[in-house]
Amino acid sequence: MTEDDIVHENGNYWVCKTKKNWFGYSENTYSVYKNGLTYAEPVVSFEQNEDGKSLAIKYCDYRAEKASRRGKLQEVANWIGEDHEL
């Protein structure tokens, strides 16, 4: 996999073209990855065609938006937990 294989990025999630080998069977896919501390973890894969590409991009955007909302909710929870004067 090279950087040229990346077709979409959103936050900590990204989509790339991959080739998987399963016991001698090769499968070309679009895979969604999540960046980790030291490596990227594959989340899900879709068939390598136009439908698979659009599904992978939509899923990548969905996961990034969900992570963004979770981060905002955590900020609010931290703020509520502190002593604040109104």
Buried (B, 14 or more C-beta within 10 A) or exposed (E): EEEEEEBBBBBBBBBBBBEEEEEEEEEEBBBBBBEEEEEBEEBBBBBBEEEBBEBBBBBBBEBBEEBEEEEEEEEEEEEEEEEEEE
